[in-house]
Amino acid sequence: MFKDKFKYYKSKNPTPELGRVLNFNSVDPNTRNKVQKVALPVQDVPVFFGFKPLESWEVYEIIDRPGLIFIKNPFTILGQRYWTVRCLKDFSNKPNKSNLDSAKKIPDNKDWWEMCQNNNVLLLNKLRWVTLGYHHNWDTKVYSESNRGKFPKDLQEMASFLATTLGYSRYSAEAAIINYYHMDSTLSGHTDHSERNLAAPLFSFSFGQTAIFLIGGPTLQDIAIPLFIRSGDIVVMSKESRLCYHGVPKILQVDNRMWCSLEQGSDKLVPKDYKETVDICKDENLWKPFGSYLTHSRININVRQVLFEGEKLLEIGSS
């Protein structure tokens, strides 16, 4: 039962035993019947900025959840830093929408991240979510053209590269929710069913602290499988897993801050449009507050395709 597993791993007293959580850093021989390695399609795809070479990627599928793909941290350290800076400094700003809008805590001429730099820890911890592109309506769960913003070009490019690498050559990133987790945060079990095109995969990128992620089945009565999601890991929900219940019952503090030390040659393959953000990532003094945020938080970007191929607008339909 999903709710029972969620309650178990959420518990603080007693603390849950973590030995049964799928650990892709060390796939136990006893779990090999639950996961299988996935070979990437053979194709001539140049490495995209922020990713390691494709031949080094470790890709798995959970056998009992067809279409649930786990990619073990394919990001370079610079890549992790880049998306952290984008989520905190840029994506958190208007006209993107956030949970802070209704409280009117951010003046129109101010940025949330800028205001947080004056030791405003209370405001720092109040940001919980941001929506991009087609803005998710938390009440109706329905997208609309009147509630749509411009989707970030770099995030669209990154999602398209990943989709192409996995064999989804016609994928179009049109909506995203960024969740900002703190050490006491949870995400209740739910399904993502608002998009028109439910055949398109959902891509989930994580940075910072480790989460216990639960993936269940199409009903709350199905067994939930727990797995660790660490900084840089990617979860892809496609095929049957696309409409499975999932959630995050616990965030775990980790000692391994893999975003700390830049590699040699980390300036290769940087697109011209990315240079301003990359310069922040490479300057240790400028990067310091972003790295500090990751020591007590987790950032998750989940990207979706809303429309069917050939559609440009929700109301009008196919072009």
matplotlib code that plots the C-alpha trace (Angstrom):
import matplotlib.pyplot as plt

x = [0.0, 1.4, 0.1, 1.6, 5.0, 4.9, 4.0, 6.8, 9.6, 8.3, 8.5, 10.9, 10.4, 11.1, 13.4, 12.9, 15.3, 16.8, 18.2, 15.4, 15.7, 17.0, 20.5, 21.9, 25.3, 25.6, 23.2, 22.9, 23.0, 19.7, 18.0, 19.2, 15.9, 14.2, 16.4, 18.0, 20.6, 19.3, 21.5, 21.2, 20.2, 23.3, 23.3, 25.6, 24.7, 27.2, 27.6, 25.5, 26.8, 26.8, 26.7, 29.4, 30.2, 27.3, 29.5, 29.9, 26.2, 24.6, 20.9, 18.5, 14.9, 12.9, 11.4, 8.2, 7.6, 8.0, 9.1, 10.5, 14.1, 16.8, 19.9, 22.7, 24.1, 25.2, 26.0, 29.4, 30.0, 29.7, 26.4, 25.0, 26.1, 24.6, 21.1, 21.3, 22.1, 19.4, 16.8, 17.7, 18.7, 16.7, 13.8, 12.5, 11.7, 8.6, 7.0, 7.4, 4.9, 5.7, 4.0, 5.3, 3.1, -0.1, 1.7, 3.1, 6.4, 8.5, 8.1, 7.8, 11.2, 13.0, 14.2, 13.7, 17.4, 18.7, 16.5, 17.7, 21.4, 20.9, 20.8, 17.0, 16.8, 13.1, 12.4, 15.0, 13.1, 9.7, 10.1, 8.5, 7.7, 8.0, 6.2, 7.5, 5.9, 2.3, 1.7, 0.3, -3.0, -2.9, -6.7, -8.1, -5.1, -5.9, -3.5, -4.7, -3.3, -4.2, -1.9, 1.2, 4.7, 7.8, 9.7, 13.4, 15.5, 18.3, 16.0, 14.2, 17.5, 18.7, 15.4, 15.4, 18.9, 18.0, 14.8, 16.7, 19.3, 16.6, 14.9, 12.2, 13.2, 10.0, 9.8, 9.0, 9.4, 6.5, 5.9, 7.9, 7.5, 10.5, 10.2, 12.4, 12.7, 14.1, 15.1, 11.6, 9.8, 7.7, 5.7, 2.5, 1.6, 0.0, -0.1, 0.7, -2.2, -2.8, -1.0, -2.9, -0.1, 0.3, 2.4, 5.3, 7.7, 8.2, 11.8, 12.8, 16.2, 17.5, 20.3, 21.4, 20.4, 19.2, 15.5, 13.7, 11.4, 8.4, 7.1, 3.8, 1.3, -1.8, -3.8, -2.9, -3.4, -0.4, 3.0, 5.3, 9.0, 11.5, 14.7, 17.4, 17.6, 20.9, 22.3, 22.5, 20.2, 17.5, 14.2, 12.2, 8.6, 7.4, 5.1, 3.2, 5.0, 3.8, 0.6, 1.9, 1.5, 4.7, 5.9, 8.8, 8.4, 11.8, 14.9, 18.2, 21.3, 24.4, 28.1, 29.1, 28.8, 29.6, 29.0, 32.0, 35.1, 35.1, 36.8, 39.7, 38.5, 35.1, 34.7, 34.4, 31.2, 29.7, 27.1, 27.5, 24.1, 25.1, 28.3, 26.9, 25.6, 28.7, 30.9, 29.0, 29.5, 33.2, 33.9, 34.0, 33.1, 30.0, 29.1, 29.4, 25.8, 24.4, 26.5, 25.5, 21.8, 22.4, 23.8, 20.4, 18.0, 17.1, 16.0, 13.9, 13.0, 10.3, 9.7, 6.6, 5.3, 1.7, 0.6, 0.5, 2.9, 1.8, -0.3, 0.7, -2.2, -4.5, -7.8, -7.1, -5.6, -3.5, -1.9]
y = [0.0, 3.4, 5.3, 2.8, 3.0, 6.7, 6.9, 4.4, 6.4, 9.8, 8.7, 10.5, 8.4, 5.6, 6.4, 4.1, 1.3, 2.1, -1.2, -1.9, 1.3, 0.8, 2.2, 2.8, 3.7, 0.1, -2.3, -5.2, -8.7, -9.4, -6.5, -7.4, -9.1, -5.7, -3.5, -4.0, -1.9, 0.0, 0.4, 3.8, 3.8, 3.9, 7.4, 10.2, 12.7, 15.3, 15.7, 18.6, 21.2, 20.0, 16.3, 13.7, 11.6, 9.3, 6.2, 6.8, 7.0, 4.3, 3.9, 1.5, 0.5, -0.9, -4.1, -4.0, -0.4, -0.5, 2.9, 4.1, 5.0, 6.0, 7.7, 7.8, 11.4, 12.1, 15.7, 17.3, 19.4, 22.5, 21.2, 20.7, 24.2, 25.7, 24.4, 25.3, 28.9, 29.0, 27.7, 30.0, 33.2, 33.2, 30.8, 32.1, 35.5, 36.9, 36.4, 32.8, 32.0, 30.8, 30.1, 33.5, 35.4, 35.2, 36.4, 39.4, 39.0, 40.1, 43.7, 44.0, 45.6, 43.0, 39.4, 36.7, 35.5, 39.1, 39.7, 36.5, 37.6, 39.9, 36.9, 36.6, 32.9, 33.0, 34.2, 31.8, 28.8, 30.1, 29.4, 26.0, 25.9, 27.8, 27.0, 27.7, 27.6, 26.4, 27.2, 24.4, 25.3, 23.8, 24.0, 22.8, 20.8, 22.1, 24.1, 27.0, 29.4, 32.4, 31.0, 30.4, 31.9, 31.6, 28.4, 28.8, 28.1, 26.4, 24.1, 23.2, 22.4, 20.2, 18.3, 17.8, 16.5, 14.0, 13.0, 12.4, 10.4, 8.1, 7.7, 10.4, 12.5, 14.6, 15.6, 19.3, 20.7, 23.0, 23.1, 22.6, 22.6, 23.4, 22.1, 23.5, 21.0, 21.6, 19.0, 18.7, 18.8, 16.0, 15.5, 13.5, 10.7, 11.8, 11.2, 13.7, 13.6, 17.3, 17.1, 16.4, 14.2, 11.5, 9.4, 11.8, 11.1, 13.3, 14.2, 14.8, 16.4, 16.6, 18.7, 18.9, 16.7, 13.1, 12.1, 8.9, 8.6, 6.2, 4.9, 3.0, 1.8, 3.2, 2.9, 3.7, 0.0, -1.0, -1.7, 1.3, 0.8, 3.2, 4.4, 7.0, 10.0, 11.9, 15.1, 14.9, 11.9, 11.9, 10.0, 9.5, 8.4, 7.0, 4.3, 2.5, 4.4, 7.8, 7.5, 5.7, 7.3, 8.7, 11.0, 12.0, 11.1, 12.1, 14.3, 12.9, 14.9, 13.8, 14.4, 14.0, 17.5, 16.5, 20.0, 21.4, 20.9, 21.8, 19.5, 20.5, 21.7, 22.6, 25.5, 23.2, 23.1, 26.2, 27.8, 31.6, 32.2, 30.3, 32.3, 34.7, 31.9, 29.8, 32.7, 32.7, 28.9, 29.1, 32.0, 30.3, 33.5, 34.1, 30.4, 30.2, 31.1, 28.7, 25.9, 26.8, 26.5, 22.9, 21.9, 22.0, 21.8, 19.8, 21.3, 19.2, 20.2, 18.2, 18.9, 17.9, 18.0, 19.4, 19.3, 16.6, 16.7, 19.4, 21.3, 24.9, 26.0, 24.2, 25.7, 25.8, 22.3, 21.1, 23.7]
z = [0.0, -1.0, 2.0, 4.5, 2.8, 2.7, 6.4, 7.3, 5.5, 6.6, 10.3, 12.5, 15.6, 15.0, 12.1, 9.1, 8.2, 4.8, 3.9, 1.5, -0.4, -4.0, -4.0, -7.5, -6.1, -5.2, -6.8, -4.4, -6.1, -4.4, -6.2, -9.7, -10.4, -9.7, -12.0, -15.3, -17.2, -20.2, -23.3, -24.9, -28.6, -30.9, -32.4, -33.3, -30.6, -29.5, -25.8, -24.5, -22.1, -18.5, -19.2, -19.0, -22.1, -23.0, -22.8, -19.1, -18.3, -16.1, -17.1, -15.3, -15.6, -12.7, -14.0, -12.0, -13.2, -17.0, -18.3, -15.0, -16.1, -13.6, -14.8, -12.3, -12.2, -15.8, -14.9, -14.6, -11.5, -13.6, -14.9, -11.4, -10.5, -13.6, -13.0, -9.3, -10.2, -12.8, -10.3, -7.5, -9.2, -12.4, -12.6, -9.2, -10.7, -12.4, -14.8, -13.7, -10.9, -7.4, -4.1, -2.9, -5.3, -3.3, -0.1, -2.0, -0.2, -3.2, -4.4, -8.2, -8.5, -6.4, -6.9, -4.3, -4.5, -4.2, -1.1, 0.5, 0.4, 3.4, 5.8, 5.3, 6.1, 6.8, 3.2, 1.8, 3.2, 2.1, -1.6, -2.2, -5.9, -9.2, -12.5, -16.0, -19.5, -19.1, -15.4, -13.4, -11.8, -8.3, -7.9, -11.2, -12.4, -15.9, -18.2, -20.2, -22.9, -20.6, -18.0, -20.1, -20.0, -22.1, -21.5, -20.8, -23.9, -22.0, -20.1, -23.3, -25.0, -22.2, -22.0, -25.8, -25.7, -23.0, -24.8, -28.1, -26.3, -24.9, -28.3, -27.9, -30.9, -31.2, -27.5, -26.8, -23.2, -22.6, -18.8, -15.7, -11.9, -9.8, -6.2, -3.5, -0.6, 2.8, 5.3, 6.7, 3.3, 1.8, -1.3, -0.9, -3.3, -6.5, -10.3, -13.0, -15.3, -16.3, -19.6, -22.9, -24.1, -21.5, -23.9, -23.7, -20.8, -17.7, -16.9, -13.3, -12.4, -8.8, -7.2, -3.6, -0.7, -1.2, -1.4, -0.7, -3.7, -3.8, -7.0, -6.7, -9.3, -10.9, -7.7, -4.0, -3.3, -5.3, -3.7, -3.6, -4.3, -2.5, -4.1, -3.3, -5.6, -5.2, -6.5, -10.3, -10.7, -13.3, -13.2, -16.3, -16.1, -19.4, -20.7, -17.9, -15.1, -16.4, -14.5, -11.4, -7.9, -6.6, -3.8, -1.5, 2.1, 3.4, 2.6, 3.9, 4.9, 3.0, 3.5, -0.1, -1.6, -5.2, -6.5, -4.5, -6.7, -10.4, -12.8, -15.1, -18.4, -17.1, -19.5, -22.6, -24.7, -23.0, -25.3, -25.7, -24.2, -21.0, -20.3, -17.7, -15.5, -16.1, -14.9, -11.6, -11.3, -11.9, -9.4, -6.0, -4.2, -6.4, -6.2, -2.4, -1.4, -4.0, -2.7, 0.9, -0.1, -1.4, 1.9, 3.5, 0.5, -2.5, -5.9, -8.2, -11.8, -13.5, -17.2, -19.2, -22.7, -22.7, -26.3, -28.9, -31.8, -34.3, -31.8, -31.0, -28.7, -26.3, -27.4, -31.1, -31.4, -34.4, -36.6]

ax = plt.figure().add_subplot(projection="3d")
ax.plot(x, y, z, "-o")
ax.set_aspect("equal")
plt.show()
